[in-house]
Amino acid sequence: MSYDNFSRFYDLLTDNVEYKKRADYFCRLLSLCGIKDGILLDLACGTGSISVEMAKKGFDVIGVDSSIGMLNAARQKAFESGEQILLLNQSMDDIDLFGTVDCAVCVLDSINHLADAEQVKRTFAKVSLFMNPGGAFAFDVNTLYKHKNVLADNAFVYDLEELYCVWQNNFNEADGSVDISLDFFEEEDGAYYRSSESFTEKAYDLADIKLWLEEAGFEVIGIYDDMTTENVRSETERAVFLAKKK
């Protein structure tokens, strides 16, 4: 999956995310582990919105992503912001950094895009390998509840000034995954041009994620309902993990 078509429209489709507020939230989580500055790894940084916001807060940011298209957008965004961000074309489960980091974040369900449990475990092991003892790792995941009851077999339409997008889901009861297909339609000189992207999101059991973090050398500090420090509920759609490197 290259995500390169997706990268061209990603910011339009996530315009409601409020990245500054989300960056504030992740900073609060990191501070619970005593981390307020230092070198921060932004896993699956995408078009760089969180990377830029965290850099503005004083972190030295390393952004990694497997998509060249996403990184090109992130590079332009960093340039326009005036922030110095190191961007690397690497997959989450195979990061290879020049040194260690003090903390890491992975935002907006990127962990769900990993293909299977082994890939998630490798990702946690790699983050642990390059993280200083006492460092903090904060990330979010879409839950099985969201996959089954919100994404489900639903279709969504985005009718934007610059873009028309049809988002279609197919929920797989056997493993709780959702196959997602996106069709983009752009108008130029009276003609419409179509491009597509497809990928699968996997919903992993929260107890399994906690176990995999512990196996990688982390202590799980909390599992929260999104944008809060309250415990997850049965109807939580996005769960947030905060873990500390032992």
N, C-alpha and C positions, 0 to 999 in steps of 0.2 A: 504494500500500500504506500503510494508516494505522497498522498494528500496534496499534491501540487495544484490540482484544480480547486480543491477545497480552500487552499491558502489564499487564492485570489478573492474569495468572498467571505472568508472567515470573520473579518472584523465587522462586516455588514450584518452577519447573522448573530453576532454576539454583542451587538451595540448596547444591549440592556444589562450587561454583566456588572457594570460599575466597578471597574478594575481598581480604582483608588481605594474604595471601601474594602474590597477583598484583600488588597495588599495590607491595609491597616489591620485587618483581622488576622492575617497570617503573621504579621509582626507581633501582635499581642500573643499569639500562640508561642512563637519562638521565644518571647521574653519570659514565658513561664518556665523555660529551661535556662534562663539567664543569658540568652543570646539577643543582643541588640545591635550588633554590627559584625563586621568580619566578611569572610568570603562565603558567598551564597551560591549554591547550585540550583538553577531553575531547570528541572527535568521536563522534557517535552515542552519547551518554552513557546512553541508556536510562533505567532507573529510578534512576540516580544512585549506584549502589554504589561504583564506582571514583572518581567525583567526590568523594564524601564521604571515602573513604580517603585520597585525594591531598590533600584540604584538611586533614585531620588531620596530614599530614606537613609542613604549612607552605606549600603552594602556594596561590596565589590562583587559584581554578578558575573557568573558563567552560565550562559544559556546553551543547552544542548537540544537538538531536535534531529529526527531522521529525515525530515523533508527539506530539500533545498529551497523549494518555494516558500515555505514558512520562514526559513532563515533569511531569505532575501528580503521579505517583508519586515522581519525583525531588525535587520541591519539598517534599513531605511528609517524605521521608527526610532532606533537608537541615535542615528545621525541627526534626525530632526529634533530630538529631545536634548541633544548635547551631552548625553550620558555615555560613558565609556563602558561597554559591555563586550566581554569575550564570547563569541558565538562559535559553537563547534557542531559539525555535522556528524552526530553519533546517535545510535539507538540507546534507549534507556538501559537495556540489559547488557550493554557492552561498552559502557563509558570507560574512557581511558584518559584521566586528567594528568596535568603536569605536576600536581601536588595535592595536598589535602584541603578540605573545605571545613568551615565552621558550622554550616547548616545547609539544608536543602528543602525545596518546596516542589510540589507537583500539583498543579491546579487544574480544575475543570475536567475531572474524570479521565485524565490521560491514562491512569493505571488500568482502567477498564478496556483500553485499546490493546493491552498486551494479550497475546494469543492464548496463553494457558498458564496454569499454576507455576510451571517450571520457569517460565519467562518472568513472572512476578518475583519468584524467589531469587532469580539471578539479578534482577534489578535491585532488590533490597541488599543482596550481598555486595554488589558493586558500590552502592551508596555507602554502605558500612565500611568498605575497604578504603574509600577515599575521604572518610569523615574523621575528624579529630575526636578523641574521647571527650565526652561531655557535650558533643554537638547535637543539634536537634534536626529532626526530619518531620515535616508536616505536609500532609497530602490529603486529597479528598477522593472519594469513589462514589459512583452511582450504586445504589443498593438494589437488591433483588426486588424489593417492593416497587421501586421506580420502574425497573424494567418490566415488571408484570402488570402494573396498574397505571402507569403514566405513559411510558413509551409504547409498550404493548404492541398491538398491530395497528397502531394509529398512523394517520397521515397528517402532515402539517403543511400549510402553504404560507410562504412569505412573499407578499406582494409589495416590494419596495420600489422606490423611484428608479434606482440603478439596476434592479435585479428582480426577477421572478423565480422563486425556488419552490420545488415540490420535494418534500421530505417524507419518505415512506419507510415504515418499520415492519419487521417481521419477528415476533417473539417466539423463541424456541423453548418450549416447556421443559424439555429434557435436561438442558443445562443452564437455563435462565439467561441465555444470551439474546441479543437483539441484532439482527442484520439490518443495517441502515443503508438506504440508497438515496442519493441526492441528485436531482436534475436541475441544472441552472439554465436560465434563459435570459440572454442579453439582447437588447435592441441596438442596432447600429445601422445608420443610413437606411432606415425603413425595413431592414431585414432582422430576423431573429436567429441567434446562434445558440446552440445547445451544447452543454458539456455536462459530464456526470462524474460522480465519485461514489464509492461504496466501501463500507468497512463493517466490522462486527465489534460490538461491545460485549464484554464478558462481565457478569456480576459474580463476584467472589464472596463467599461467606465471611462475615466480619471476624468471626472467631478464627478462621483459617488465616486471614491476613495478620491478625495479632500473633498467631503462632509463628508464621513465617518471619515476621519482624524480630521476634525473640530469637529464632534460630540464626538470624543474621547478626545478632549481637546488639540488639536494641532493647531498651525497656519502654514499654508502652505506657505513656503518661495519661492518655485519655482518648476516648472515641466519642466524638461530639456530633450533635445535630448541626447542620451547616450554619455557619456564621454565628455560632454561639459556643459557649463552654458548658452547655447542658448535655446530659447523656443522650445517646441515640434512643429513638423510640421505634416502635414496631412500624410506624408509618413514615419514618425518616426516608427522604428521597436521596439525599447526599450526606454521606458520613465523612467526618474529618478525623484523621488519625494524627496524634502528636506522639512522637517517639524520641527517646534520648539514647545516644550512643554510649554504651557502657565503657 
